[in-house]
Amino acid sequence: MRNWQVERRKRTRHLIELGGLLVKSRVVELTGDDRALIYCALLWMAEKLKGEQGDHAREVWAEKGKGAFEDAQKGDGPLGR
């Protein structure tokens, strides 16, 4: 297999995994699959991360995300908190 094919498959898998996070977090369901709404929310998150409180937001969101992954492994829902 050619190098560009390997890289393309890696990128495709990465994009599928990121899309899976949107589904797993119920963002798709909660927004009614409104792509503009989802995109705007992601842009808002990016702005928060670039702002003065970006490091704090990153720490808080990472901790909550780890907790959500742990809850999902236990069988609890992603928004069960």
DACORGI-V701136 format. One record per backbone hydrogen bond with DSSP energy under -0.5 kcal/mol. CO is the residue of the C=O (numbers start at 0). NH is the residue of the N-H. Records with the same first field share a line. If there is no record, write none. Layout:
# DACORGI-V701136
CO = NH, NH
This chain:
# DACORGI-V701136
1 = 4, 5
2 = 6
3 = 7
4 = 8
5 = 9
6 = 10
7 = 11
8 = 12
9 = 13
10 = 14
11 = 15
12 = 16
13 = 17
14 = 18
15 = 19
16 = 20
17 = 21
18 = 22
19 = 23
20 = 24
21 = 26, 27
22 = 25
25 = 29
26 = 30
27 = 32
28 = 31
30 = 33
32 = 34
33 = 37
34 = 38
35 = 39
36 = 40
37 = 41
38 = 42
39 = 43
40 = 44
41 = 45
42 = 46
43 = 47
44 = 48
45 = 49
46 = 50
47 = 50
50 = 53
52 = 56
53 = 57
54 = 58
55 = 59
56 = 60
57 = 61
58 = 62
59 = 63
60 = 64
61 = 65
62 = 66
63 = 67
64 = 68
65 = 69
66 = 70
67 = 71
68 = 72
69 = 73
70 = 74, 75
71 = 74
76 = 79
